[in-house]
Amino acid sequence: MSDDRATDAEPAFLDLRGLRCPLPALKTRKALSRLPPGGRLRVACTDPLSAIDIPHLVATTGDVLESKSETEGVLIFSLRRSS
């Protein structure tokens, strides 16, 4: 993660490309827990199961999935820590 103090202007970034389940979800959970309320996190994953695991994670924790996209096999999630 590039910055634990993500602001609205600069979300933290977590590069999880190449990691397999369950590591992307576990590392995303840890990174979100370090953010202040309202902090933003962008996550890049290549594991196809992340498309299921990351949205499920944020639904479980009460955090927000702002967007999800895929480009050339890389899933990008924009998340916001609940307030």
N, C-alpha and C positions, 0 to 999 in steps of 0.2 A: 504494500500500500504506500502510496506516495506521500500522503498527509493525513494524519489522524484528525486534524481540525478542519474538516471539509466545510466550506461555506457554500452559499447559494451560487456564487460565481465560479467556484472551483471545487467540483466534487472530487473526493478521493478516488484513486484508481487501483483496482486489484486485478493483476494479470494472472489468471489461472489456466491459461492455455497449456495443454498437454497433461493436465491432472485428470485423473479418473475418479468416478464416484467411489466413495462419498466425499472426497477431499474438497471439491468446489463448494459444496453446501456447508461443510464444516468451517472452512476458511472464511466464507462469506458471513456466516453467523458471528464468528469471532471479530471480523472487521466491523460489522454493524454495531456490535456491542461496545466498541471503542469510540464510536462517533457520538457527538453531543445530540440531544434531541433536535430533529429537523436537519441533521447533517445528511449529506448526499454521498452516494457511493456508486461508481461505475465498475462493473465486473465484466471481464472478458473470459469466456470459457470455450473449450472445444469439445468437451464431453457432451454427447447428445442428451444424456439423462439430466443435464443441468436445466434443460428446457422445462422439465417437470419439477426437479428438486428445488431450484431457486424460488419460483413462484410459491411452491408449497411452504418453503421456509418462511418467507415474508408473511404469508397468510397466518402461519402459526405464531409468529412473534408479534404480529400486529403492526409490522413495518409496512411500507408502501412500495409496490412495484410501479414505478412511473412509466417505464417503457421497456420493451424487449424487441431486439432486432437480430437478424442473422445476415452476415455477409461472408461469403466464401468459407462456410463452415465454422465461423467464429460467432458465438452468441454473445451479444452485448446487453447487459441488464443495467438499467438506471434505477437505483433504489434510494429511498429516503427513510431515515430512522424516525420512528414514531415520536411524537412530542410528549 
